[in-house]
Amino acid sequence: MPTTTTLLRLACVTSLGLGLAGCTQPHRAVQDLPSDPAMQTRELAELKDALDQTTPAFMARAKKAEEIVPLTGMGFSQVSGQPGKTTNEKRLMAIRAARLEAMRDLTEQVHGIRLDSSSTVNDQVLRSDYIRGLVDGEIRGARTTSIKPKSADTFEVILTLDPDVIRYIIKAAKTGR
């Protein structure tokens, strides 16, 4: 008798085969947008399609700087949780941690996030649920826009990718450099 895992794998392979058989055009991110998306949301979907090389019209639009919205990444960090002997050392470490978090946020916007998950059900009761997110990519040209204390114990860092940098990313992705 086949195990549950074997049945799940068979179902996934079957649905994948059926899904691929019906695909005639690549899926585009702009197709999943709501009816009235924010400008930055639309630009992110178009950027994803351009990186996937499914929207050649985006490159024509990308030549105009005012049409590309800068991407911003935001990061927060707590001062009290940082290592350091003095309060100033802890503040500097909090700013550094918040900057790394903002970089992760930008990388997630440009390259996406990979999610892995597994759940264990026994006797129709959820026994364990595991979700892991992985962001992997390279960001160059990010500019620190602001570093602000949000409270006595928290810092906020905002990084920005300018339209020219976004154009460069798209061009590099298309040429494979």
Secondary structure, DSSP 8 states (H G I E B T S, - for coil): ---HHHHHHHHHHHHHHHHHHT--S---GGGGS-SS--HHHHHHHHHHHHHTT--HHHHHHTTSGGGS--EEEEEEEESTTS--SSHHHHHHHHHHHHHHHHHHHHHHHHH--EEEEEEEEETTEEEEEEEEEE------S-EEEEEEE-SSSEEEEEEEE-HHHHHHHHHHHHHT-
